[in-house]
Amino acid sequence: PTPNIQHPTPNTRPQTTSITSHLQLCCYGVVATKNLTTKRWTIISMINESIRSKSIRSSRKTGTGYNRSRKKTNQDSNSKSSMKKDLHSNSRHLKKSRSLDPTFDELSQEVKGTKHGARREQIRQMTLGCLAVMFLMMVSKIMKGATSTQSSHELLLRGQSSEKSNYQKGGYSNAVSSIETNTFGDTFNDPNREYRILSLGGSTTWGARLDSREEAYPIILVKKLGANWKITNLAVRATGAFYASQCIESMIREGSDNLEDIDKDFDVILLEYSLNGLDGTPLLLQRLRKRYPNAMVVYVHLWSLRMIVQNAKTKEMPRSILTQGHKFTEADQMMQKIFEETPPEDWEWSQNMVADSTQVSMDALDAINSVSGYVYRFPLPNKPSEALHGDWFGPDHHHLSKNGHEVVANGIHELLKTSETAALPMTSSDSVERSWGKGDQCTSWYETGEAPNVKFEGGRMKMFVAPDKWALHVGQRFGTSSKIEFTNFSDKAQPVEVAMMAWGEPSVYPKTRFKIVSAIKPTEAQITDVDPLNPDVSQRIYHVLRTVHVGFAEPGKNVLDIEPIESSERALRVTGIVMCGACVEIDRFYLTGEPTMEQAESQNLVPHDSSATSNQVPIADMIEAAHDGPLIKRGADTHQSPEQRGQ
């Protein structure tokens, strides 16, 4: 009986490989084929001339058997003896394999009936060797076929790319950890246990442009998984990975339904930041892995149709509208009209933009691999018309439609339920800290317009995008300045970042001066000038949230003064206050930014290595001495004396 290789993908016909097909093999000078009509093996020819000539001459002289004449040289005798040993060895190895094909006995009878006994024995032995080789080749082919048909999705080790893509359901790649493992399929099949999923990302994961947020892929996914699965969707619109990396503890605390849920572990963590920026992904993943050491991490990589297509005739790209100075809502409407007026078949991929949008950056892949994570890739059709006819995107052709969310949910569902995927990192609960370290304290009014433990003076709290995108507007007709009073509940000084909106090049928002004064040191002020221009050039055409370091907050009450220092098209939009002690604890270059190779060599720095020279002051220690003056800040100018800057 021959094995069947079943492709695990649904709706795929079984692939059958038979040992009696595709055979035409030359072995030990014998060419053997099987007549599929008569079901019999036939010896076609003898190829090895040296063996053939000797055996024929021998047969003609004696009529039977090998020539045993003593006139033969010792060399010929030794050669024949060696050959016979090899052939008999092959025969012994194949004795147990005779039942694999019923034609074996037929072949033996046919060979035994040959006229010359010498030839009969020689051919029989060579045929046995030939069949043995054929059997091994078929087994090898069967095993190779089983390996190559693991899944119709991409199954890529360590996030590497593949030439094969599934255009129907997407793909995923896995990075295997060297830690002790346990199969996902077994882990997630207990019907009596509750499984919890944490979902992080931008507006698509949040459910923007859908009739209901219940149509977003995280919600569809848990419905497919079963009643014992729960989802906590903490996606934030227009936000990249950096905000979550700074505020993940606060986000989970505020997004939990009750106090008990705050301390519960998550079994699966989904991250989607491909559209709003991956900056901060390594820090976010490190913080998540420290708190949830056993969670399966899946990075969801999406792409925007309107950002990677062009008109096949005019070569014009809809994305160019975003660089023409229109309001974001106006640009949306203009691009929507272009797609409505252009037939789907007239669109083609912009090769450069496809490469940029569909590939995950190496830094992000390294970070995902470091936590044994997976990458799910939204499928890329051969032509844009396939995505358009499939109705994968909403009217803006940027956010996914209900159908598109269904595609993503199906792909992730297959990943979670396929036992052939990689293994789950397992660690002993007794040996793992499971903590947020020095934690974070984030206060955001971005989605509610309200901020507990914060007082505002000046400026105006206003919704700037419906539904529910709020910001404190400072400048223009909303007042020349504003003050925000907030509290540092830690007993140590904490780095302070201001969350604000960023868009355009040059920025549509004004350069602004920030000043921090603490209640315990009212005479000392930290002043920082900030340009809201997004440091990520690729994200400047998007209207997204970014954070900027502006100083340190002493324990207790602190006041942040905000004053625009130039006129601009729009008032500054401030959406929150961020304090992240864990960020400094994990990333020593969190405040200063990663040094270049030249800077590292000139300053004798060893990034992320405790073997740095002793004359360097660790950032964590510098937080405790924040009154001496903060470091030169990421993306900002400072107003400090030379002595303060030196310290």
C-alpha positions in Angstrom: 0.0 0.0 0.0 1.2 3.5 -0.8 0.9 6.5 1.5 -1.3 9.5 0.7 0.0 13.0 1.5 -2.9 15.2 2.5 -2.4 19.0 2.2 -3.6 20.5 5.5 -5.2 23.5 3.8 -9.0 23.1 3.5 -10.6 22.6 0.0 -7.3 21.1 -1.3 -7.4 17.8 -3.1 -5.2 15.0 -1.7 -1.9 14.5 -3.4 -1.0 10.8 -4.0 2.5 9.5 -4.8 2.8 5.8 -5.9 5.9 3.7 -5.9 4.8 2.3 -9.3 4.8 5.7 -11.1 7.5 7.9 -12.6 10.1 5.1 -12.8 12.8 4.9 -15.3 16.1 4.2 -13.5 19.6 3.1 -14.5 21.2 1.1 -11.7 24.2 -1.2 -11.9 23.9 -1.1 -15.7 20.2 -2.1 -15.7 17.4 0.0 -17.1 14.1 -1.1 -15.6 10.6 0.1 -16.4 7.1 -1.1 -15.6 4.4 -1.6 -18.2 1.3 -0.1 -16.6 -1.0 -2.2 -18.8 0.5 -5.7 -18.0 1.6 -4.7 -14.5 4.9 -6.4 -15.2 8.5 -5.3 -14.9 10.7 -5.7 -18.0 14.5 -5.7 -18.3 15.3 -3.5 -21.2 19.0 -3.5 -21.6 22.4 -4.1 -20.1 24.5 -0.9 -20.0 27.6 -1.9 -18.1 29.8 -3.1 -21.0 32.5 -4.6 -18.8 30.1 -6.8 -16.8 28.0 -7.6 -19.9 30.9 -8.7 -22.1 32.4 -10.9 -19.4 29.1 -12.6 -18.5 28.2 -13.2 -22.2 31.6 -14.7 -22.9 31.4 -16.8 -19.9 27.9 -18.1 -20.8 28.9 -19.0 -24.3 31.8 -21.1 -23.1 30.1 -23.0 -20.4 26.4 -22.7 -21.1 25.7 -22.5 -17.3 27.0 -20.6 -14.4 30.1 -18.4 -14.3 33.4 -19.4 -15.9 35.2 -21.2 -13.1 38.2 -22.1 -15.2 41.4 -22.1 -13.3 42.9 -20.3 -16.3 41.3 -17.1 -15.0 43.6 -14.8 -13.2 43.3 -14.2 -9.5 42.4 -10.6 -10.3 39.3 -11.6 -12.3 38.3 -14.0 -9.5 38.6 -11.3 -6.8 36.6 -8.9 -8.9 33.8 -11.3 -9.5 33.8 -12.4 -5.8 33.6 -8.7 -4.7 30.7 -8.1 -7.1 28.8 -11.1 -5.9 29.2 -10.1 -2.3 27.8 -6.6 -3.1 24.8 -8.1 -5.0 24.1 -10.7 -2.3 24.3 -7.9 0.3 21.7 -6.0 -1.6 19.5 -9.1 -1.7 19.7 -9.5 2.0 18.7 -5.8 2.6 15.7 -6.2 0.3 14.3 -9.5 1.7 12.0 -7.7 4.1 10.8 -5.3 1.3 9.5 -7.9 -1.1 5.9 -7.4 0.0 6.0 -3.7 -1.1 5.0 -4.5 -4.7 3.2 -7.7 -5.9 5.1 -7.6 -9.1 8.4 -8.6 -7.3 7.7 -12.3 -7.5 6.6 -12.0 -11.1 9.9 -10.3 -11.9 11.8 -13.0 -10.1 10.1 -15.7 -12.1 10.7 -13.9 -15.3 14.4 -13.5 -14.6 14.8 -17.1 -13.3 13.4 -18.3 -16.6 16.3 -16.9 -18.7 18.2 -19.3 -20.9 21.6 -19.0 -19.3 21.9 -19.6 -15.6 24.9 -17.3 -15.2 23.0 -14.4 -16.7 20.0 -15.3 -14.7 21.7 -15.0 -11.3 23.6 -11.8 -12.3 20.5 -10.0 -13.6 18.5 -11.1 -10.6 21.1 -9.7 -8.2 21.4 -6.4 -10.1 17.6 -6.1 -10.3 17.4 -6.5 -6.5 19.8 -3.6 -6.1 17.9 -1.5 -8.6 14.6 -2.1 -6.8 16.2 -1.2 -3.5 17.5 2.1 -4.9 14.0 2.8 -6.5 12.4 2.1 -3.1 14.7 4.5 -1.3 14.2 7.2 -3.9 10.4 6.9 -3.6 10.5 7.1 0.2 12.7 10.2 -0.1 10.3 11.8 -2.6 7.3 11.0 -0.4 9.0 12.6 2.7 10.0 15.6 0.7 6.5 16.1 -0.6 5.1 15.9 3.0 7.5 18.6 4.1 6.8 20.9 1.2 3.1 20.8 1.8 2.9 21.9 5.4 0.6 24.8 4.7 -0.7 27.0 1.9 0.5 29.9 4.0 4.1 31.0 4.2 5.8 29.2 7.0 9.1 31.1 7.1 11.8 30.5 9.7 12.9 33.6 11.6 10.9 36.0 9.5 12.7 35.5 6.2 11.0 36.2 2.9 9.8 33.5 0.5 9.1 33.4 -3.2 5.9 31.5 -2.6 2.9 33.4 -1.3 -0.7 32.5 -0.7 -2.9 35.2 -2.2 -6.1 34.0 -0.6 -5.5 33.8 3.1 -2.2 35.5 3.8 0.8 34.0 5.4 2.7 33.8 8.6 6.3 33.2 9.6 7.7 31.8 12.8 10.8 32.2 14.9 11.6 29.3 17.0 13.1 29.8 20.4 15.7 27.5 21.9 13.8 27.5 25.2 11.7 24.5 26.4 8.7 24.2 24.1 5.2 23.0 24.0 2.9 22.6 20.9 0.5 25.4 20.3 -2.2 23.1 19.1 -2.2 21.1 22.3 -1.9 24.2 24.5 -5.0 26.0 23.0 -7.3 22.9 22.9 -8.5 22.8 26.5 -12.3 23.6 26.3 -12.4 24.1 30.1 -9.8 26.8 30.2 -10.3 30.5 29.4 -7.8 31.9 26.9 -7.1 35.6 26.7 -5.9 37.7 23.7 -4.4 41.2 23.9 -4.7 43.2 20.7 -2.5 46.3 20.1 -2.3 48.4 16.9 -3.6 51.4 15.0 -6.9 52.4 13.5 -7.4 49.3 11.4 -7.1 47.0 14.5 -9.3 49.5 16.4 -12.0 49.1 13.8 -12.0 52.4 12.0 -14.3 53.0 9.0 -16.5 49.9 9.8 -20.2 49.9 10.5 -19.4 48.4 13.9 -16.1 47.8 15.8 -17.4 44.3 16.3 -16.4 43.7 12.6 -12.7 44.2 13.3 -10.5 41.2 13.0 -9.7 40.8 16.7 -13.4 40.4 17.5 -14.0 38.1 14.5 -11.1 36.0 15.6 -12.3 35.2 19.1 -15.8 34.3 17.7 -14.1 31.8 15.5 -12.0 30.4 18.4 -14.9 29.7 20.7 -16.7 30.9 23.8 -13.7 30.3 26.1 -11.6 32.9 24.3 -11.7 36.6 25.5 -10.3 39.6 23.7 -8.9 42.9 25.1 -8.6 45.3 22.1 -6.4 48.2 23.2 -5.6 49.5 19.7 -5.3 53.3 19.5 -6.0 55.2 16.2 -3.3 57.1 14.5 -0.7 55.7 16.9 2.5 53.8 16.2 4.3 51.3 18.4 6.3 53.9 20.3 3.3 55.1 22.4 2.4 51.6 23.4 6.0 50.8 24.3 5.9 53.7 26.8 2.4 53.2 28.1 1.6 49.5 27.8 1.1 49.1 31.6 -1.2 52.1 31.9 -3.1 51.0 28.8 -3.8 47.5 30.2 -4.7 49.0 33.6 -7.2 51.4 32.1 -8.5 49.0 29.5 -9.3 46.2 31.9 -12.9 45.5 32.9 -12.1 44.9 36.5 -9.2 44.8 38.9 -8.9 41.1 38.7 -8.2 41.2 34.9 -5.2 43.5 35.5 -3.2 40.7 37.1 -4.3 38.0 34.6 -1.9 36.7 32.0 -2.5 36.9 28.2 -2.0 33.8 26.2 -1.8 35.5 22.8 -0.6 39.1 22.0 -1.4 40.6 18.6 0.5 43.7 17.4 -0.3 45.7 14.2 1.8 48.8 13.6 2.8 48.4 9.9 0.7 51.5 8.9 1.5 53.9 11.7 5.2 53.2 12.4 7.3 50.4 13.9 9.5 52.7 16.0 9.5 51.4 19.5 8.7 47.8 18.6 11.8 46.3 20.3 11.1 48.1 23.5 7.4 47.2 23.5 8.2 43.5 22.9 10.8 43.4 25.6 8.3 44.9 28.1 5.5 42.5 27.0 7.8 39.5 27.2 9.0 40.5 30.7 5.4 40.7 32.0 3.9 37.8 29.9 6.8 35.3 29.5 4.6 32.5 28.1 2.4 34.5 25.7 2.5 33.8 22.0 3.3 37.0 20.1 1.9 37.5 16.6 2.9 40.6 14.6 0.2 41.5 12.0 1.6 43.1 8.9 -0.9 45.0 6.8 -0.6 47.3 3.8 -2.6 50.2 2.4 -4.0 49.8 -1.2 -4.0 53.5 -2.0 -0.3 53.8 -0.9 1.1 51.2 -3.2 -0.9 51.4 -6.5 -0.6 53.6 -9.6 -2.6 54.2 -12.7 -1.3 51.8 -15.3 -1.8 54.4 -18.1 -0.8 57.7 -16.4 1.5 56.2 -13.7 -0.1 58.7 -11.2 -0.3 57.5 -7.6 -3.2 58.4 -5.3 -0.8 58.8 -2.4 0.6 62.0 -4.0 -2.5 63.8 -2.9 -1.3 63.6 0.7 1.7 65.7 -0.1 -0.3 68.6 -1.7 -1.3 70.4 1.5 -4.9 69.3 1.7 -6.7 68.7 5.0 -6.6 65.0 5.8 -10.4 64.6 5.5 -10.2 66.4 2.1 -7.4 64.2 0.9 -9.5 61.1 1.9 -12.4 62.3 -0.2 -10.2 63.1 -3.2 -8.6 59.7 -3.2 -11.9 58.0 -2.7 -13.2 59.8 -5.8 -10.2 58.7 -7.9 -10.9 55.0 -7.1 -14.6 55.4 -7.9 -13.7 56.9 -11.4 -11.0 54.4 -12.2 -11.8 50.8 -13.4 -10.1 48.2 -11.1 -8.2 46.7 -14.1 -6.5 50.1 -14.7 -4.5 49.9 -11.5 -1.1 48.3 -11.2 1.3 47.8 -8.3 4.0 50.5 -7.8 7.0 48.1 -7.4 9.0 50.4 -5.2 6.1 51.1 -2.9 5.1 47.4 -2.7 8.6 46.5 -1.6 8.5 49.2 1.1 5.0 48.5 2.4 4.9 44.7 2.3 8.3 43.9 3.9 8.9 44.1 7.7 12.0 46.0 8.6 15.0 44.0 9.8 15.0 45.7 13.2 11.4 44.7 13.7 12.1 41.2 12.6 15.0 40.9 15.0 12.8 42.1 17.8 10.0 39.7 16.9 12.5 36.9 16.7 14.0 37.8 20.1 10.7 37.0 21.7 10.0 33.9 19.6 7.3 35.8 17.8 5.4 35.1 14.5 4.6 37.4 11.6 1.3 37.2 9.8 1.4 38.9 6.4 -1.8 40.2 4.8 -1.9 38.5 1.3 -0.8 40.5 -1.7 -2.7 39.5 -4.9 -1.0 39.3 -8.3 -3.0 42.4 -9.4 -4.7 45.2 -7.4 -8.0 44.4 -9.2 -8.2 41.1 -7.2 -8.2 43.1 -3.9 -10.7 45.5 -5.4 -13.1 42.8 -6.7 -12.7 41.0 -3.4 -13.8 44.2 -1.5 -10.9 43.9 0.9 -10.8 47.7 1.6 -13.2 50.4 2.7 -14.2 53.4 0.7 -10.9 55.2 1.6 -8.9 52.1 0.3 -6.6 52.5 3.3 -8.6 50.8 6.1 -9.8 47.2 5.7 -13.4 46.5 5.0 -15.4 43.8 6.8 -14.2 41.3 4.1 -10.6 42.3 4.6 -10.9 41.9 8.4 -12.4 38.4 7.7 -9.3 37.5 5.7 -7.0 38.6 8.5 -9.0 36.8 11.2 -9.0 33.5 9.1 -5.2 33.7 8.7 -4.5 34.2 12.4 -7.1 31.6 13.3 -5.3 29.0 11.2 -2.0 30.0 12.8 -3.4 29.5 16.3 -5.1 26.2 15.5 -2.4 24.5 13.4 -0.4 22.1 15.6 2.3 22.0 13.0 3.4 25.5 13.7 6.3 26.4 16.0 6.3 25.9 19.7 5.3 28.0 22.6 8.0 29.3 24.9 7.5 27.8 28.3 9.0 29.1 31.5 8.5 28.1 35.1 6.2 30.5 36.9 8.3 30.3 39.9 11.4 31.5 38.1 9.9 34.4 36.2 9.5 37.9 37.6 6.3 38.6 35.6 6.4 42.4 36.3 6.5 45.7 34.6 9.7 46.7 36.3 9.7 50.4 37.1 6.5 50.7 35.2 4.9 53.7 33.5 2.4 56.5 34.4 0.6 57.7 31.3 -2.4 60.0 31.2 -4.2 60.3 27.9 -7.3 62.3 27.0 -7.0 61.4 23.3 -10.1 59.1 23.1 -12.3 60.6 25.9 -11.4 64.3 26.3 -11.1 63.6 30.0 -8.0 63.2 32.2 -8.1 62.1 35.8 -5.4 63.4 38.1 -4.7 66.2 35.7 -5.7 69.9 35.7 -5.7 72.2 32.7 -5.4 76.0 32.6 -5.6 77.8 29.3 -6.0 76.2 25.9 -9.1 74.4 24.9 -10.1 70.7 25.0 -11.7 70.0 21.7 -12.6 67.0 19.5 -10.7 67.4 16.2 -11.8 64.2 14.4 -15.1 62.4 14.9 -15.7 60.1 16.5 -13.8 60.7 19.7 -10.3 62.1 18.9 -9.6 64.8 21.4 -6.7 67.1 22.1 -5.8 70.1 24.1 -5.4 72.9 21.5 -2.8 75.5 22.3 -2.0 78.6 20.1 -3.9 80.4 17.4 -7.4 81.4 18.6 -7.3 78.9 21.6 -4.9 81.0 23.7 -1.2 81.8 23.6 -0.3 79.3 26.3 -1.5 76.5 28.6 -0.6 74.8 31.8 -1.0 71.2 32.8 -0.7 70.1 36.4 0.1 66.4 36.8 1.4 64.1 39.5 4.4 61.8 39.6 3.3 59.0 42.0 6.8 57.4 42.1 9.4 58.2 44.8 11.9 58.9 42.0 12.2 61.5 39.3 10.7 60.2 36.1 11.3 61.2 32.4 8.4 63.2 31.0 7.2 62.9 27.4 4.4 64.9 25.8 2.1 63.2 23.4 1.1 65.4 20.4 -0.2 65.1 16.9 2.3 65.4 14.0 1.6 65.8 10.3 3.2 67.3 7.2 6.6 68.5 6.0 7.1 71.3 7.1 4.9 70.6 10.1 1.4 72.1 10.2 1.9 72.5 13.9 4.0 75.2 15.6 7.3 74.9 17.3 6.6 75.0 21.0 8.5 75.7 24.2 7.8 73.4 27.2 8.8 74.2 30.8 8.6 71.8 33.7 8.5 73.2 37.3 8.1 70.8 40.3 6.4 71.7 43.6 9.4 70.6 45.6 11.8 72.7 43.5 9.8 75.7 42.4 12.8 77.8 41.5 14.3 75.4 39.1 12.8 75.1 35.6 13.6 72.7 32.7 13.0 74.4 29.4 12.8 72.5 26.1 12.0 73.8 22.6 10.3 71.2 20.4 9.6 70.9 16.7 6.5 68.7 16.2 7.9 67.5 12.8 7.8 63.7 12.8 11.4 62.3 12.8 10.2 59.4 10.8 10.3 60.7 7.2 8.0 57.9 5.9 5.3 58.8 8.4 5.1 62.6 7.7 2.3 62.2 5.1 0.2 60.6 7.9 -1.6 62.4 10.7 -0.3 60.4 13.6 0.5 60.7 17.3 4.1 61.1 18.5 5.8 61.7 21.8 8.7 64.1 22.6 10.9 64.1 25.7 10.7 67.4 27.5 12.4 66.9 30.9 12.0 65.1 34.2 9.2 65.2 36.8 10.1 65.1 40.5 8.0 63.1 42.9 4.7 64.8 43.6 3.1 67.7 41.9 4.6 69.1 38.7 3.4 71.8 36.2 4.0 71.8 32.5 3.9 75.1 30.7 3.1 75.0 27.0 3.8 78.0 24.8 4.0 78.0 20.9 6.9 80.1 19.7 5.9 80.6 16.1 2.7 81.1 14.1 1.4 78.1 12.2 -1.5 76.7 10.2 -3.0 75.0 13.1 -2.9 75.1 16.9 -0.7 72.6 18.7 -2.7 69.5 19.7 -1.5 67.8 22.9 -3.1 64.4 23.7 -1.3 63.2 26.9 1.5 63.1 29.4 3.9 60.1 29.5 6.2 59.0 32.3 8.0 55.7 31.7 10.6 54.5 34.2 10.7 51.0 32.7 11.7 52.4 29.4 14.9 53.8 30.9 15.4 50.6 32.9 15.3 48.5 29.7 16.8 50.8 27.1 19.9 52.8 28.2 19.6 54.9 25.1 15.9 55.6 25.5 16.4 59.4 26.1 19.5 60.1 24.0 18.8 57.8 21.0 21.0 55.1 19.8 24.5 56.5 19.0 26.1 56.1 15.6 29.1 53.9 15.1 31.3 56.9 15.0 29.8 58.3 18.2 30.1 54.9 20.0 33.7 54.6 19.0 34.7 58.2 19.9 32.9 57.9 23.3 34.0 54.4 23.9 30.4 53.3 24.1 29.2 49.7 23.9 25.4 49.9 23.1 23.2 47.6 25.3 26.2 46.2 27.1 27.0 46.4 30.7 30.7 46.4 29.9 30.7 50.1 29.0 33.4 52.2 30.5 33.1 53.3 34.1 33.2 57.0 33.4 29.7 56.8 31.8 26.7 57.6 34.0 23.8 55.1 33.5 20.6 56.8 32.5 18.7 55.1 35.3 21.1 56.6 37.8 20.8 60.0 36.1 17.0 59.9 36.6 17.6 60.0 40.4 19.7 63.1 39.9 17.4 64.8 37.5 17.7 68.1 39.3 21.2 68.3 38.0 19.7 68.7 34.5 18.4 66.3 31.9 20.4 64.8 29.1 20.3 66.3 25.6 16.8 65.1 24.5 15.6 63.2 21.6 14.3 65.6 18.9 14.6 68.7 21.0 16.8 71.7 21.9 17.6 72.5 25.5 18.1 75.8 27.3 20.7 74.9 30.0 23.9 76.3 31.2 27.2 74.6 30.1 27.6 73.2 33.7 24.1 71.6 33.5 24.7 70.2 30.1 28.0 68.7 31.4 26.3 67.1 34.3 
